[in-house]
Amino acid sequence: MTSLAPATRPTLTFLGAAGTVTGSKFLLAVDDRRFLIDCGMFQGDKEWRLRNWDPFPTPPAGIEAVLLTHAHLDHCGMLPRLVKQGFTGRIYCTSDTAELATIVLLDSAHLQEKDAEHANEKGYSKHAPAEPLYTQADAEKTLRLFKTVEFDTPLDLGGGVSATFTRAGHILGSASIRVAAGGTSVLFSGDLGRRDHPILQSRGTPAPADFMVIESTYGDREHPAPEGLPHEAMAEAIRKTIGRGGSVLIPAFAVDRTEIVLKVLSEMFRDGRIPHVPVHINSPMSLAALHVYQAAAERGELRADLKDADWITIPELHEAKTQEESVALNNPSRPCIIIASSGMATGGRVVHHLQYMLPNPKNCVILTGYQAVGTRGRDLQQGAEQLKMYGRYIPVRAQIVTDGQFSVHGDAGDLIGWLRDVGGDPEAVFIVHGEEGSAEAFAKKIKADLGWMGVVPHYEEVVRLTTSHPTKASVQLGATGSVNDFDI
Ligand SMILES: [Zn+2]
């Protein structure tokens, strides 16, 4: 366990999304006050997933508030665990994030409980008995702590600490958060969307800050400029699969990705680019999220051109609500398209579809987004010949296709553009939420393009935030728990 040194100036501790893409958690200490920015779950590699079980590095009861950027599990998924371990403060986020996080956390708790139950029944857990990380009761208790904020309206947290949420254009409700505290300011990018999101309003530009913490999922890459028709990789895969009598499985994040996939499929049906086949949404969570998006469209919260527009028009759209309906899709009576979560096939109903669909070469799996190292999605993308599911190996004979045009993360150019738009003269930019090569490459790009110092922090590293002139010494937190000086 890491004990934090007394903070004479604000300190920032990187408790996740450092050295990995998932588990975003940043602890901001101002004197004896503690604020947590995001409380995400580690996903993917087992080495990281096991850290979800570690005691929280600082007593949760001592954290005053959580500031939540958005509702993805790798940003909010450990909130119920934090509450279970004693956190009783407020969780601040936008109203759409609160709605989506409600869906995500209840679903996550349900999956945790189911997985533990399943492991106990089948006896494949190393722990006996297997336990969930948290339960639905923990999630419900967590949701009662949520308090919503408006975009671009400073939230006064008292004692000279304030936080301002600005649109991040990543998923509905997503925000970058600028915290002013103790004579300094830190801007947390959260996940940043591309300049032009197919459904959401574009991201805004926060005020400059002394320090910035920016994601770097695609920090070493540019999204390829679209050639020809949009999403042709997907359209072609659907045409061929249906042509040979197979079915298409699209693993998709329930929140945002499913909505975009439905919009894209609607356009393909409308333009006659794919044959008319039934589309099944097999995810109660996706359906719930879809309703939040539809309500947002009616409020004018989405792109202006979607207001009042019928942006999801699929001739035969079916919703699999019950477990029986879900299982029935494993033997469809005719070729169809199934959309199920989770997007990286780490859990959820998509796993049992993979189990049934992967062994048949007539079928096709279309991956629609970033697949983190250690996930089944990444293994499929990299040509795995078998996948482990529920303790068994399943052969992969189905066609695997990646449609790279779905990303809702900005690429290196988008991220640099955001930093440039924010401007100012930051003391340092901390690069997080990227695999190692990606974060390092982005640090170099920041230096080359903007002349700013980019630092890739280590997991559990602590830095002092001071606006005096730093000489950029950054040392890994030692066993003594000393704070790394950033202003030596
Ligand atoms: Zn996200």
Residues whose N, C-alpha, C, O or C-beta is under 5 A from the ligand:
A	BS01	ZN	H72 D191
